[in-house]
Amino acid sequence: MGHPGRRRDPRRGALQRAARHHALSTAVHRGGYVRLAQTIPVVAGRLVLGTWQGLFLAEHRRAPHRRQLVLHVSGE
């Protein structure tokens, strides 16, 4: 609700929709810079990574939501 006698700016709704769209499109663009799948060797139950390597999970959206991590294990 607004103030009585005050008119609502018709552009406000369009700006809010554009801001929501921008937040989602930004997350999509950022996601394009990172890998969505990765193969990592495991030997004797440990990740085989180089000295300066690490495994990082990142979320680019601001709104909370559920994610799933899917592991595919093959080999001996």
N, C-alpha and C positions, 0 to 999 in steps of 0.2 A: 504494500500500500504506500502511496505517496502522500504528500501533503495536500489537504483540501485546496482547491483552486489553482493548483500547480499542474501544468501540463507535462506529460511524460515525453521525453525526447525520443522520437521514433527511430533514431539511429542507434539507440542504446542496445536494443535487442540484436541488431546486426553486428555491433561491435562484440557483444558477448559470444555470439555464435562464431565469429571469426577467431576470437581468442581461444575457444575450445578447439576449433579445427587446427589452429596453429600449434597448440600443445600436442595434439596427436601427430600432426605431420612432422613436427620436430623430432619426436621419438622415432618415427619411421626413418627419417633421414639419418639420425645418429646410429640406428641399428644397421644401416647400410655400410657403416665403416668397420663393423666388427663381424666376426665369424658366427654363424648360427650353429655350426657343427664342428667338432674337432676330434681328431684321432690322437690319443695319447697312449704311448706304450706303458705297460705295467709289468715289472719284473719282480718276482718274489713278493708280490703284494704291495709294491711301492711304485708311485709314478716315476717314470724316467724323464726327468727334466734337467736342462742345463743349469749351470751356476746362476745365471741371471734370469731364468725363466720361472714363470708362475702361472697359475690357473686362476682367472678372475671371472666372476659372474657379475653382470651389470644390468640394471633396470633403467631404462630411459624415460619411462612414464612417471608422472608424479602421483597419479591416483592409485590407491592400493588395489591390488587384484591378485588372484592366485596364479601361480606358474607351476609348471611341471618340469622336472629334470629327468630326462630319459637316458638311461645308460644301456649301451649294447656291448656286451662282453663276449668276445670270441677267442678261441685258442685253447691252450692246455690248462 
